[in-house]
Amino acid sequence: MGKVYSHLSEEERQVIQIEVGNGTSVRKIARLLGRGPSSISREIRRNTWFPSNESESYRPHRPKRLKTGPWTGRYYIAGPAQRKADRR
């Protein structure tokens, strides 16, 4: 029988938010949560927003290479990510 997959929980998304803010690598976050690194990187990529220079408004952007940490100037927020997942 194959593996059983589950969606990320709200608690897991909050851990991702904290760890991304601390500059933790995607692989380390994945080990911490017991998930695959690709799942974590997809979650971060889907639910990351970049503030514009003028008003810090939402500007969607999908970088080719995912970089984490406070120096990148983007934000991952767990609340909107969970609400989006609940709507699906």
VENVENMO-V494783 format. One record per backbone hydrogen bond with DSSP energy under -1.0 kcal/mol. NH is the residue of the N-H (numbers start at 1). CO is the residue of the C=O. E is the energy in kcal/mol with one decimal. If there is no record, write none. Layout:
# VENVENMO-V494783
<<NH CO E> <NH CO E>>
This chain:
# VENVENMO-V494783
<<13 9 -2.0> <14 10 -2.0> <15 11 -2.0> <16 12 -2.2> <17 13 -2.2> <18 14 -2.2> <19 15 -2.7> <20 16 -2.8> <21 17 -1.9> <22 18 -1.4> <24 19 -2.5> <29 25 -2.0> <30 26 -2.3> <31 27 -2.2> <32 28 -2.2> <33 29 -2.0> <34 30 -1.4> <35 30 -2.2> <40 36 -1.6> <41 37 -2.5> <42 38 -2.3> <43 39 -2.1> <44 40 -2.4> <45 41 -2.5> <46 42 -2.6> <47 43 -1.7> <49 75 -2.4> <50 59 -1.0> <52 57 -1.0> <72 69 -1.3> <75 49 -2.7> <81 77 -1.1> <82 78 -2.3> <83 79 -2.3> <84 80 -2.3> <85 81 -1.9> <86 82 -2.4> <87 83 -1.6>>
